């Protein structure tokens, strides 16, 4: 590894991550929706909703939409929004 920085390979990996961040976050949200449907305790659901909030913030979803989704904590609302974001290529 270079003494003062990253190798060109490492720079490429990091660059690729940020280029595909929207896709990565949408995939995470899809997984969270599935996990929320299967979550059997309030504690698990709470952690999953926290993860969903972080993913939506990384996607730069409007704060009003995030607040609405989190206030309702309805998995179907989150799922519908994720579906819409996928179609829109968010």
C-alpha positions, 0 to 999 in steps of 0.5 A: 500500500502507498505510504501516504494514501490509498492505492489506485485499486482502493480508490476505485473501490471507494469510487464505485461504492459512492457511484452505486450508493443509491442502488445499495441503499434501495436494496437495504430498504427492500431487505428492511421491508422484508425483515419488518414483515417478519420481525416478531418483537417491538425491539427488532421492529424499532431497530429496523425502523432506525435502519430504514431512517438512516437509509432514507437519509442517505438516499436524500429523501425529503425530510417530510416524507421520512417523517410521515413514514416514521410517524405511521410506522406502517410497513406497507407505506414504506414498501410502497415508497420503496417501490416508487423510488425503484421505479423513479430510479432514485 
